């Protein structure tokens, strides 16, 4: 059985939109893109080491349309021979399967990518039931909500930034299903970011 892991860079008020760059996702007039940068610059490389360790376990990506397009336009075209984490992740992401939930896309240009089809929960449940490692969800807030509604998330890994933006897409938006989580571990980085790992408490989860 594979493990579906939702990972996110998230603010104290729950925003996950466009942490990586100013033009990553301006949907809704979002003007705070790149909000992780000031913290990442002062963490002494701790954050990069954690991401490298997380992604060494990634056997597949599970993405919504918007996040897929962002990833395909970055990791899908960047130089695999780049130094450090960028090159390492570019090589890995190019080679592993990418499963995409979309009602509008009909073709996927990034290598090893495929659409999940009209019944996303059933397709994901089938993927999860197969032997394998971690299936990684980045971003993809609507997809994460759908997965939670069908009890298909095995773990959340959240890098919580000491920042309140007051606007932007949230991972746990209004209407997200009631979910009780067990804290598996936490780690404070010198930048002030907290790395929290949670597992759903399925014996007490009301969906």
C-alpha positions in Angstrom: 0.0 0.0 0.0 1.2 3.5 -0.8 1.1 6.5 1.5 -0.5 9.8 0.4 1.3 12.7 2.0 0.1 16.3 1.8 3.0 18.8 2.2 2.7 22.5 2.4 4.4 25.8 3.2 1.7 27.5 5.2 1.3 30.8 7.1 -0.2 31.1 10.6 -3.5 32.1 9.0 -3.4 29.0 6.8 -2.4 30.6 3.4 -0.5 28.3 1.1 -0.7 30.4 -2.1 2.5 31.3 -4.1 5.1 30.8 -1.3 7.8 30.2 -3.9 7.8 33.3 -6.0 6.0 36.6 -6.9 4.5 35.3 -10.1 3.9 31.7 -9.0 0.1 32.2 -8.6 -1.5 35.6 -8.8 -5.1 34.2 -8.9 -7.5 36.4 -7.0 -5.2 39.4 -7.2 -2.7 37.8 -4.8 0.2 40.2 -4.3 2.3 38.4 -1.6 4.0 35.8 -3.8 7.4 34.6 -2.6 6.6 35.0 1.1 8.8 32.1 2.2 12.0 33.7 0.9 12.9 36.0 3.8 12.7 33.1 6.2 14.5 30.5 4.0 17.4 32.9 3.7 18.1 32.8 7.4 17.5 29.2 8.2 21.1 28.1 7.5 20.0 25.5 4.9 17.9 23.6 7.4 14.8 23.9 5.3 16.5 22.6 2.2 17.9 19.6 4.0 14.4 18.7 5.3 12.8 19.1 1.8 15.6 16.9 0.3 15.0 14.2 2.9 11.2 14.4 2.3 11.5 14.2 -1.4 14.0 11.4 -1.4 10.9 9.3 -0.5 8.6 10.6 -3.2 7.5 7.9 -5.6 4.9 9.9 -7.4 3.3 13.4 -7.5 -0.5 13.9 -7.1 -1.4 17.4 -8.3 -4.4 19.6 -9.1 -4.4 21.5 -12.4 -3.0 24.8 -11.2 -0.1 23.2 -9.2 0.6 20.8 -12.1 1.0 23.8 -14.5 3.2 25.6 -12.0 5.4 22.5 -11.6 5.5 21.7 -15.3 6.6 25.3 -16.0 9.4 25.1 -13.5 10.6 21.6 -12.5 9.5 20.3 -15.9 11.9 22.7 -17.8 14.7 23.4 -15.4 18.2 22.1 -16.0 18.6 18.6 -14.5 22.4 19.3 -14.1 21.8 22.4 -11.9 23.7 22.3 -8.6 22.2 21.4 -5.3 18.6 20.8 -4.4 17.2 22.3 -7.6 19.0 19.8 -9.8 18.2 16.9 -7.5 14.5 17.6 -7.4 14.3 18.3 -11.1 15.8 14.9 -11.9 13.5 13.2 -9.5 10.3 15.0 -10.5 11.0 14.4 -14.2 11.4 10.6 -13.7 8.5 9.8 -11.3 4.9 9.5 -12.4 2.7 12.6 -12.1 -1.0 12.1 -11.6 -3.2 15.1 -12.3 -6.8 15.9 -11.3 -8.4 18.2 -13.8 -11.7 18.7 -15.5 -10.3 21.0 -18.2 -6.9 19.6 -19.3 -7.0 17.1 -22.1 -3.2 16.8 -22.8 -0.2 16.8 -20.5 3.2 17.9 -21.9 5.4 17.0 -18.9 7.0 13.6 -19.2 5.4 10.7 -17.2 2.2 12.6 -16.5 -1.3 11.3 -16.8 -4.8 12.5 -16.0 -6.7 10.7 -13.3 -10.1 10.8 -15.1 -13.5 11.9 -14.0 -13.7 9.9 -10.7 -10.7 11.3 -8.9 -11.4 9.6 -5.5 -11.7 6.2 -7.1 -8.6 6.7 -9.1 -6.6 7.9 -6.1 -7.9 5.0 -4.0 -6.7 2.6 -6.6 -3.2 4.2 -6.7 -3.0 4.2 -2.9 -3.9 0.5 -2.7 -1.0 -0.5 -4.9 2.4 -1.3 -3.3 4.8 1.6 -3.3 6.2 4.5 -1.3 5.0 8.0 -0.8 2.6 9.7 -3.2 3.2 13.5 -2.7 0.6 16.2 -2.8 2.0 19.8 -3.0 -0.3 22.8 -3.1 -3.5 21.6 -4.8 -5.9 22.9 -2.2 -9.1 21.7 -3.9 -7.6 18.2 -4.5 -6.5 18.0 -0.9 -10.1 18.8 0.2 -11.5 16.1 -2.0 -8.9 13.6 -0.7 -9.8 14.5 2.9 -13.5 14.1 2.2 -12.8 10.5 1.1 -10.3 9.7 3.9 -7.4 9.3 1.4 -4.8 11.4 3.2 -2.3 9.4 5.4 -0.1 12.3 6.6 0.3 16.1 6.6 3.8 17.7 6.7 3.4 21.4 7.3 6.2 24.0 7.3 4.4 26.7 9.4 5.8 30.2 8.8 5.5 32.9 11.5 3.6 35.2 9.1 0.0 36.4 8.7 -1.0 37.5 5.2 -4.7 38.0 5.7 -5.5 36.9 2.1 -4.8 34.0 -0.2 -5.8 30.4 -0.8 -5.9 28.3 2.3 -5.2 24.6 2.7 -7.9 24.3 5.3 -10.6 26.5 3.8 -14.2 26.9 5.0 -16.0 23.6 4.3 -12.9 21.4 4.8 -14.1 18.2 6.4 -13.8 17.8 10.1 -10.4 16.1 10.7 -8.8 15.1 14.0 -5.0 14.8 13.7 -2.3 13.3 15.8 1.0 15.2 16.1 3.8 12.9 15.1 6.6 15.3 15.5 7.7 19.0 15.5 10.9 20.8 14.8 11.7 24.5 15.2 14.1 26.0 12.6 16.3 28.9 13.5 14.3 31.0 11.1 11.2 30.6 13.3 9.5 28.1 10.9 8.0 25.1 12.6 8.0 21.7 10.8 4.9 19.8 12.0 3.9 16.3 11.0 0.4 15.0 11.6 -1.5 11.8 11.0 -5.3 11.6 10.8 -6.9 9.8 13.8 -9.1 7.6 11.8 -10.7 6.0 14.8 -12.2 9.4 15.8 -12.5 11.2 12.5 -16.0 12.4 11.5 -16.3 13.0 7.8 
